[in-house]
Amino acid sequence: MLEVRGISAGYGDVQVLFSLSLSVNEKEIVTLLGSNGAGKTTTLRCICGVVPPRNGEVLFKGESLVRAPAAERAGMGIALVPEGRELWPQLTVRESLELGA
């Protein structure tokens, strides 16, 4: 359902991801684990379209998302909801999810 093929990404001159690949099948739950700075958030930002990969690609249901902007991906159900930083502490969980979509 979701496939990440050899993505590399970073911020400015700092490369964070080096040829990362993973796949998530329908109805499967996958967890990214790692220490601070390991690239978990950058991986999710690439999948959601917030950070463009320097190379590699992200596919959803077999279709490449290379040219799909973050807003279009959110319409497909691919979104990132920040947690732990109280970006919008006045919003309910539902409102936060709706904002992400």
Sine and cosine of phi, psi and omega as CSV:
sin_phi,cos_phi,sin_psi,cos_psi,sin_omega,cos_omega
0.00,0.00,-0.75,0.66,0.06,-1.00
-0.84,-0.54,0.77,-0.64,0.00,-1.00
-0.69,-0.72,0.73,-0.68,0.08,-1.00
-0.92,-0.40,0.85,-0.53,-0.07,-1.00
-0.89,-0.46,0.96,-0.26,0.17,-0.98
0.83,0.56,0.65,0.76,-0.02,-1.00
-0.99,0.16,0.62,-0.79,0.16,-0.99
-0.83,-0.56,0.63,-0.77,-0.03,-1.00
-0.38,-0.93,0.29,-0.96,0.04,-1.00
-0.10,-1.00,-0.21,-0.98,-0.04,-1.00
-0.77,-0.64,0.91,-0.42,-0.05,-1.00
0.89,0.46,-0.79,-0.62,-0.01,-1.00
-1.00,0.09,-0.08,1.00,-0.07,-1.00
-1.00,-0.09,0.91,-0.41,0.05,-1.00
-1.00,0.02,0.75,-0.66,-0.07,-1.00
-0.95,-0.30,-0.68,0.73,-0.01,-1.00
-0.95,-0.31,0.67,-0.74,-0.01,-1.00
-0.81,-0.58,0.99,-0.13,0.09,-1.00
0.79,0.61,0.80,0.59,-0.01,-1.00
-0.99,0.14,0.71,-0.70,0.08,-1.00
-0.74,-0.67,0.61,-0.79,0.10,-1.00
-0.30,-0.95,0.28,-0.96,0.07,-1.00
-0.60,-0.80,0.51,-0.86,0.03,-1.00
-0.76,-0.64,0.87,-0.50,0.02,-1.00
-0.99,0.11,0.31,-0.95,0.03,-1.00
-0.84,0.54,0.70,-0.72,0.00,-1.00
0.92,0.40,0.23,0.97,0.03,-1.00
-0.99,-0.11,0.58,-0.81,0.07,-1.00
-0.94,-0.33,0.79,-0.61,0.00,-1.00
-0.82,-0.57,0.66,-0.75,0.01,-1.00
-0.88,-0.48,0.69,-0.72,0.12,-0.99
-0.99,-0.13,0.85,-0.52,0.01,-1.00
-0.87,-0.49,0.58,-0.82,0.07,-1.00
0.19,-0.98,0.26,-0.97,0.00,-1.00
-0.96,0.29,0.17,-0.98,0.08,-1.00
-0.83,0.55,0.70,-0.71,0.02,-1.00
0.99,0.13,0.12,0.99,-0.04,-1.00
-0.98,0.18,-0.26,0.97,0.04,-1.00
0.94,-0.33,0.15,0.99,-0.02,-1.00
-0.87,0.49,-0.78,0.62,-0.03,-1.00
-0.92,0.39,-0.64,0.77,0.03,-1.00
-0.89,0.46,-0.63,0.77,0.06,-1.00
-0.86,0.51,-0.76,0.65,-0.01,-1.00
-0.91,0.42,-0.61,0.79,0.03,-1.00
-0.91,0.41,-0.58,0.81,0.08,-1.00
-0.92,0.39,-0.68,0.73,0.00,-1.00
-0.89,0.46,-0.65,0.76,-0.04,-1.00
-0.99,0.16,-0.20,0.98,0.04,-1.00
1.00,-0.01,0.18,0.98,0.01,-1.00
-0.99,0.17,-0.59,0.81,0.06,-1.00
-0.89,-0.46,0.85,-0.53,0.02,-1.00
-0.97,0.23,0.70,-0.71,0.07,-1.00
-0.94,0.34,0.57,-0.82,0.04,-1.00
-0.95,0.30,-0.53,0.85,0.16,-0.99
-0.39,-0.92,0.14,-0.99,-0.10,-1.00
1.00,0.03,-0.07,-1.00,-0.01,-1.00
-0.47,-0.88,0.33,-0.94,0.08,-1.00
-0.90,-0.45,0.77,-0.64,0.02,-1.00
-0.87,-0.50,0.61,-0.79,0.06,-1.00
-0.78,-0.63,0.86,-0.52,-0.06,-1.00
0.81,0.59,0.62,0.79,0.05,-1.00
0.99,0.12,-0.10,1.00,-0.03,-1.00
-0.97,-0.23,0.70,-0.71,0.02,-1.00
-0.93,0.37,0.66,-0.76,0.04,-1.00
-0.97,-0.25,0.22,0.98,-0.07,-1.00
-0.79,0.62,-0.67,0.74,-0.06,-1.00
-0.99,-0.16,-0.02,1.00,-0.03,-1.00
-0.99,0.12,0.86,-0.51,0.03,-1.00
-0.94,0.33,0.24,-0.97,-0.05,-1.00
-0.83,0.56,-0.65,0.76,-0.02,-1.00
-0.89,0.46,-0.63,0.77,0.03,-1.00
-0.92,0.38,-0.64,0.77,0.03,-1.00
-0.90,0.43,-0.61,0.79,0.04,-1.00
-0.88,0.48,-0.61,0.79,0.06,-1.00
-0.90,0.43,-0.39,0.92,0.05,-1.00
-1.00,0.06,-0.09,1.00,-0.03,-1.00
0.99,-0.12,0.17,0.98,0.01,-1.00
-0.98,-0.20,0.94,-0.33,-0.06,-1.00
-0.52,-0.85,0.36,-0.93,0.04,-1.00
-0.87,-0.49,0.82,-0.57,0.03,-1.00
-0.94,-0.35,0.95,-0.31,-0.01,-1.00
-0.87,0.50,0.56,-0.83,-0.03,-1.00
-0.70,-0.71,0.56,-0.83,0.17,-0.99
1.00,-0.01,-0.15,0.99,-0.03,-1.00
-0.93,-0.37,0.04,1.00,0.01,-1.00
0.75,0.66,0.79,0.61,0.01,-1.00
-0.90,0.44,-0.60,0.80,0.03,-1.00
-0.72,-0.69,0.94,0.33,-0.11,-0.99
-0.89,0.45,-0.33,0.94,-0.02,-1.00
-0.99,0.13,-0.20,0.98,-0.04,-1.00
-1.00,0.02,0.52,-0.85,0.14,-0.99
-0.97,0.23,0.18,-0.98,0.05,-1.00
-0.86,0.51,-0.69,0.72,0.01,-1.00
-0.86,0.52,-0.72,0.69,0.00,-1.00
-0.89,0.45,-0.61,0.79,0.04,-1.00
-0.90,0.44,-0.67,0.74,0.03,-1.00
-0.91,0.42,-0.66,0.75,0.03,-1.00
-0.90,0.43,-0.60,0.80,0.03,-1.00
-0.90,0.44,-0.66,0.75,0.03,-1.00
-0.90,0.43,-0.54,0.84,-0.02,-1.00
-0.99,0.16,0.00,0.00,0.00,0.00
